[in-house]
Amino acid sequence: MKKALISVSDKTGVLDFVKQLITFEYEIISTGGTFKLLHENGIPAKKIDEVTGFPEIMDGRVKTLHPKVHGGLLCLRNNENHTLQAKENNIVMIDLVVVNLYPFKETISKENVSLEEAIENIDIGGPSMLRSAAKNHLFVTVICDTGDYQKVIEEIGTHGDTTLETRQQLAAKVFRHTAAYDATIAGFLTDKVGESEPDNLTVTFSKKQSLRYGENPHQKASFYAGIPQGFSMAFARQLHGKELSYNNIQDGDAALNIVKEFMNVPVMVAVKHKNPCGVGVGKDVQDAWQRCYDADPVSIYGGIVATNQIIDEATAEAMKNVFLEIILAPKFTDKALEILSSKKNIRLMSFDISRNNEDKCVLLSVTGGLLMQNADYASVAECEIKVVTEKVPSQTEMNDLLFAMKVCKHVKSNAITLVKEMRTMGVGAGQMNRVGAAHIALEQAKSAGVTNGIALASDAFFPFDDVVKLAHQYGVTSIIQPGGSLRDEDSIKACNKLGISMVFTGKRHFKH
């Protein structure tokens, strides 16, 4: 009689699966909670300690770590010496293993989880059994995914056993699964001890969905998710619309990162190609939308917008006639959802705003390697800046300067942002020189009829006074920049001569 060892945390579908195994004359061996479930449902099973001759001890921490378990899994049945040793030691062969692991990832995803609770949800025996069975997949079928139950049952019913091809596929899945499990544990504990640059970096993500294509139609792409968190496209909920694209996800992520900069006021952010094309702060969500739209009514076409406010009926009515790819909000009222859902293709998505458990690092792949850095969550407060000109910014100008810098740090370098009355008036992104970025932003403000009282932010210092002189021609009256150039004095002198106030932050925000 063939033997199946069943030990699962996720008990979805296990009762039906085991019942079908029994019809194929499998003897069931089980552990702890799984045995209890089978027993309560009248399904015959043998407890693991009947096989090992050793009781489960230490609150179940030690139950399957035994030669009679791993010998039955690892024995090469075409090796006469192995089979002889198994017989001499009363080891029975185990032909099928079903194990899924303690929910470590789910445990650490809970807010305020204790270290003790996390540690108790590190599975030891489960990965050991999975790895033993997967290593010996020539003879043993191993299942770690409840979604594989049906395929295994169908093959046993048809062939009397699973095929070698299937066992190889299941074994590969097991090693991916245990590698991801260990990587999650390693990441959690590494973070707990404050190790910022570990000698070995192992990260893991679970597949969320296959995408229609990547950045371009000839590129294949998939979307993977890590640990659940707020302000995340990976864990946003799609309420309406067609499937997300690769570029949608990148733009949505960029929009949510900007929203996080303005959590104390109603804000609306519009993004195109990962750069903000409009950001507006208003007295309410509808006002924020209008100010965001007015910032650049051309570029917002086909863009992605995000807000930290609930989308209500009035705002939905204002938005419905603008072609948008995605609207991201913490929530939509029922009426707003009804209005916006009349547009077939628009994606409406809600995201968790209640927790802002920010990623501590940013990963970027390069050919053959990976770059890691701390995430740029640095912000600047009024008390931290240094006025370097004779003219001191007014409070209105100071508010606009701080607003402009919050946006500027999310614009591709070289970056210039222009703001007036808490609304972007121009954005110059991704240029090879700073004057070019400034010129693009300033021309945009000029075309909108804004010619005075503009606040300008730069992501990095001015190596020359050329940006100051150009900005003056377009009505810029205040500037915020990191400072730190060998020729800072040239820009300061130009500002003093032209009546422009300028402040230094001491923080650069390159974004490549």
MOVEN-V918327 format. One record per residue. N is the residue number from 1. RES is the residue in one letter. SS is DSSP state (h for helix, s for strand, l for the rest). Layout:
N;RES;SS / N;RES;SS
This chain:
1;M;l / 2;K;s / 3;K;s / 4;A;s / 5;L;s / 6;I;s / 7;S;s / 8;V;s / 9;S;l / 10;D;l / 11;K;l / 12;T;l / 13;G;l / 14;V;h / 15;L;h / 16;D;h / 17;F;h / 18;V;h / 19;K;h / 20;Q;h / 21;L;h / 22;I;h / 23;T;h / 24;F;l / 25;E;l / 26;Y;s / 27;E;s / 28;I;s / 29;I;s / 30;S;s / 31;T;l / 32;G;h / 33;G;h / 34;T;h / 35;F;h / 36;K;h / 37;L;h / 38;L;h / 39;H;h / 40;E;h / 41;N;l / 42;G;l / 43;I;l / 44;P;l / 45;A;l / 46;K;s / 47;K;s / 48;I;h / 49;D;h / 50;E;h / 51;V;h / 52;T;h / 53;G;l / 54;F;l / 55;P;l / 56;E;l / 57;I;s / 58;M;l / 59;D;l / 60;G;l / 61;R;l / 62;V;s / 63;K;l / 64;T;l / 65;L;l / 66;H;l / 67;P;h / 68;K;h / 69;V;h / 70;H;h / 71;G;h / 72;G;h / 73;L;h / 74;L;h / 75;C;l / 76;L;l / 77;R;l / 78;N;l / 79;N;l / 80;E;h / 81;N;h / 82;H;h / 83;T;h / 84;L;h / 85;Q;h / 86;A;h / 87;K;h / 88;E;h / 89;N;l / 90;N;l / 91;I;l / 92;V;l / 93;M;l / 94;I;l / 95;D;l / 96;L;s / 97;V;s / 98;V;s / 99;V;s / 100;N;s / 101;L;l / 102;Y;l / 103;P;l / 104;F;h / 105;K;h / 106;E;h / 107;T;h / 108;I;h / 109;S;l / 110;K;l / 111;E;l / 112;N;l / 113;V;l / 114;S;l / 115;L;h / 116;E;h / 117;E;h / 118;A;h / 119;I;h / 120;E;h / 121;N;l / 122;I;l / 123;D;l / 124;I;l / 125;G;h / 126;G;h / 127;P;h / 128;S;h / 129;M;h / 130;L;h / 131;R;h / 132;S;h / 133;A;h / 134;A;h / 135;K;h / 136;N;l / 137;H;l / 138;L;l / 139;F;l / 140;V;l / 141;T;s / 142;V;s / 143;I;s / 144;C;l / 145;D;l / 146;T;h / 147;G;h / 148;D;h / 149;Y;h / 150;Q;h / 151;K;h / 152;V;h / 153;I;h / 154;E;h / 155;E;h / 156;I;h / 157;G;h / 158;T;h / 159;H;h / 160;G;l / 161;D;l / 162;T;l / 163;T;l / 164;L;h / 165;E;h / 166;T;h / 167;R;h / 168;Q;h / 169;Q;h / 170;L;h / 171;A;h / 172;A;h / 173;K;h / 174;V;h / 175;F;h / 176;R;h / 177;H;h / 178;T;h / 179;A;h / 180;A;h / 181;Y;h / 182;D;h / 183;A;h / 184;T;h / 185;I;h / 186;A;h / 187;G;h / 188;F;h / 189;L;h / 190;T;h / 191;D;h / 192;K;h / 193;V;l / 194;G;l / 195;E;l / 196;S;l / 197;E;l / 198;P;l / 199;D;l / 200;N;l / 201;L;l / 202;T;l / 203;V;l / 204;T;l / 205;F;l / 206;S;s / 207;K;s / 208;K;s / 209;Q;s / 210;S;s / 211;L;s / 212;R;l / 213;Y;l / 214;G;l / 215;E;l / 216;N;l / 217;P;l / 218;H;l / 219;Q;l / 220;K;l / 221;A;s / 222;S;s / 223;F;s / 224;Y;s / 225;A;s / 226;G;l / 227;I;l / 228;P;l / 229;Q;l / 230;G;l / 231;F;l / 232;S;l / 233;M;h / 234;A;h / 235;F;h / 236;A;l / 237;R;s / 238;Q;s / 239;L;s / 240;H;s / 241;G;l / 242;K;l / 243;E;l / 244;L;l / 245;S;l / 246;Y;h / 247;N;h / 248;N;h / 249;I;h / 250;Q;h / 251;D;h / 252;G;h / 253;D;h / 254;A;h / 255;A;h / 256;L;h / 257;N;h / 258;I;h / 259;V;h / 260;K;h / 261;E;h / 262;F;h / 263;M;l / 264;N;l / 265;V;l / 266;P;s / 267;V;s / 268;M;s / 269;V;s / 270;A;s / 271;V;s / 272;K;s / 273;H;l / 274;K;l / 275;N;s / 276;P;s / 277;C;s / 278;G;s / 279;V;s / 280;G;s / 281;V;s / 282;G;s / 283;K;l / 284;D;l / 285;V;h / 286;Q;h / 287;D;h / 288;A;h / 289;W;h / 290;Q;h / 291;R;h / 292;C;h / 293;Y;h / 294;D;h / 295;A;h / 296;D;l / 297;P;l / 298;V;l / 299;S;l / 300;I;l / 301;Y;l / 302;G;l / 303;G;s / 304;I;s / 305;V;s / 306;A;s / 307;T;s / 308;N;l / 309;Q;l / 310;I;l / 311;I;s / 312;D;l / 313;E;h / 314;A;h / 315;T;h / 316;A;h / 317;E;h / 318;A;h / 319;M;h / 320;K;l / 321;N;l / 322;V;l / 323;F;l / 324;L;s / 325;E;s / 326;I;s / 327;I;s / 328;L;s / 329;A;s / 330;P;l / 331;K;l / 332;F;s / 333;T;l / 334;D;h / 335;K;h / 336;A;h / 337;L;h / 338;E;h / 339;I;h / 340;L;h / 341;S;l / 342;S;l / 343;K;l / 344;K;l / 345;N;l / 346;I;l / 347;R;s / 348;L;s / 349;M;s / 350;S;s / 351;F;l / 352;D;l / 353;I;l / 354;S;l / 355;R;l / 356;N;l / 357;N;l / 358;E;l / 359;D;l / 360;K;l / 361;C;s / 362;V;s / 363;L;s / 364;L;s / 365;S;s / 366;V;s / 367;T;l / 368;G;l / 369;G;s / 370;L;s / 371;L;s / 372;M;s / 373;Q;s / 374;N;s / 375;A;l / 376;D;l / 377;Y;l / 378;A;l / 379;S;l / 380;V;l / 381;A;l / 382;E;h / 383;C;h / 384;E;h / 385;I;l / 386;K;s / 387;V;s / 388;V;l / 389;T;l / 390;E;l / 391;K;l / 392;V;l / 393;P;l / 394;S;l / 395;Q;h / 396;T;h / 397;E;h / 398;M;h / 399;N;h / 400;D;h / 401;L;h / 402;L;h / 403;F;h / 404;A;h / 405;M;h / 406;K;h / 407;V;h / 408;C;h / 409;K;l / 410;H;l / 411;V;l / 412;K;l / 413;S;l / 414;N;l / 415;A;l / 416;I;s / 417;T;s / 418;L;s / 419;V;s / 420;K;l / 421;E;l / 422;M;l / 423;R;s / 424;T;s / 425;M;s / 426;G;s / 427;V;s / 428;G;s / 429;A;l / 430;G;l / 431;Q;l / 432;M;l / 433;N;l / 434;R;h / 435;V;h / 436;G;h / 437;A;h / 438;A;h / 439;H;h / 440;I;h / 441;A;h / 442;L;h / 443;E;h / 444;Q;h / 445;A;h / 446;K;h / 447;S;h / 448;A;l / 449;G;l / 450;V;l / 451;T;l / 452;N;l / 453;G;l / 454;I;s / 455;A;s / 456;L;s / 457;A;s / 458;S;s / 459;D;l / 460;A;l / 461;F;l / 462;F;l / 463;P;l / 464;F;l / 465;D;l / 466;D;h / 467;V;h / 468;V;h / 469;K;h / 470;L;h / 471;A;h / 472;H;h / 473;Q;h / 474;Y;l / 475;G;l / 476;V;s / 477;T;s / 478;S;s / 479;I;s / 480;I;s / 481;Q;s / 482;P;l / 483;G;l / 484;G;l / 485;S;l / 486;L;l / 487;R;l / 488;D;h / 489;E;h / 490;D;h / 491;S;h / 492;I;h / 493;K;h / 494;A;h / 495;C;h / 496;N;h / 497;K;h / 498;L;h / 499;G;l / 500;I;l / 501;S;s / 502;M;s / 503;V;s / 504;F;s / 505;T;l / 506;G;l / 507;K;l / 508;R;l / 509;H;l / 510;F;l / 511;K;l / 512;H;l
